[in-house]
């Protein structure tokens, strides 16, 4: 239910805000994927960016973990309409 509601709220953002949030989140996911090199785990990314963006850590983590669902991404990683 939380993921569905977060997806609904994100989809209601103005296009510019939605695009920026999607691009930032996608970039941060790529950083987390290289955590063995840069030591930036999902937890560390949340600690740094959650306060800066004014998003609670739990919601921010959910945004990153459920990226494909929230931003409607298909199997190839492209956004769905």
C-alpha positions as CSV (number, residue, x, y, z in Angstrom):
1,X,0.0,0.0,0.0
2,X,2.8,2.4,0.8
3,X,4.6,1.8,-2.5
4,X,1.3,2.3,-4.4
5,X,0.6,5.5,-2.6
6,X,4.1,6.8,-3.1
7,X,3.8,6.0,-6.8
8,X,0.5,7.9,-7.0
9,X,2.0,11.0,-5.2
10,X,5.1,11.0,-7.4
11,X,2.9,10.7,-10.5
12,X,1.1,13.9,-9.5
13,X,4.3,16.0,-9.4
14,X,4.7,18.6,-12.1
15,X,6.6,17.2,-15.1
16,X,9.8,19.2,-14.3
17,X,9.8,18.0,-10.7
18,X,9.0,14.4,-11.6
19,X,11.8,14.4,-14.2
20,X,14.3,15.8,-11.8
21,X,13.4,13.4,-9.0
22,X,13.5,10.4,-11.4
23,X,16.9,11.4,-12.7
24,X,18.4,12.1,-9.2
25,X,17.0,8.8,-7.9
26,X,18.3,6.8,-10.9
27,X,21.7,8.4,-10.5
28,X,21.8,7.6,-6.7
29,X,20.8,4.0,-7.5
30,X,23.9,3.7,-9.8
31,X,26.0,5.1,-7.0
32,X,24.6,2.5,-4.6
33,X,25.3,-0.3,-7.1
34,X,29.0,0.6,-6.8
35,X,29.0,0.6,-3.0
36,X,31.9,-1.9,-2.8
37,X,34.1,0.8,-4.4
38,X,32.7,4.1,-3.0
39,X,31.2,2.9,0.3
40,X,27.9,4.7,-0.4
41,X,25.3,2.1,0.6
42,X,21.6,2.8,0.5
43,X,21.8,3.7,4.2
44,X,24.6,6.2,3.6
45,X,22.9,7.8,0.6
46,X,19.8,8.1,2.8
47,X,21.7,9.8,5.6
48,X,23.2,12.3,3.2
49,X,20.3,13.1,0.8
50,X,17.2,12.6,3.0
51,X,17.7,15.7,5.1
52,X,18.8,17.8,2.0
53,X,15.6,16.9,0.1
54,X,13.3,17.0,3.1
55,X,12.2,13.4,2.6
56,X,12.0,11.0,5.6
57,X,14.7,8.3,5.4
58,X,12.1,5.5,5.2
59,X,10.3,7.2,2.3
60,X,13.6,8.0,0.5
61,X,14.7,4.4,0.8
62,X,11.4,3.1,-0.5
63,X,11.7,5.5,-3.4
64,X,15.0,4.0,-4.3
65,X,14.2,0.4,-3.6
66,X,10.9,0.5,-5.5
67,X,12.2,2.7,-8.3
68,X,10.8,0.5,-11.2
69,X,7.3,0.5,-9.8
70,X,7.1,4.1,-8.6
71,X,8.5,5.6,-11.8
72,X,6.9,3.0,-14.1
73,X,10.0,1.6,-15.7
74,X,9.9,-1.3,-18.2
75,X,12.3,-4.3,-18.4
76,X,14.8,-2.3,-20.5
77,X,14.9,0.6,-18.0
78,X,12.9,3.0,-20.1
79,X,10.1,5.0,-18.6
80,X,6.6,3.8,-19.4
81,X,3.8,6.2,-20.3
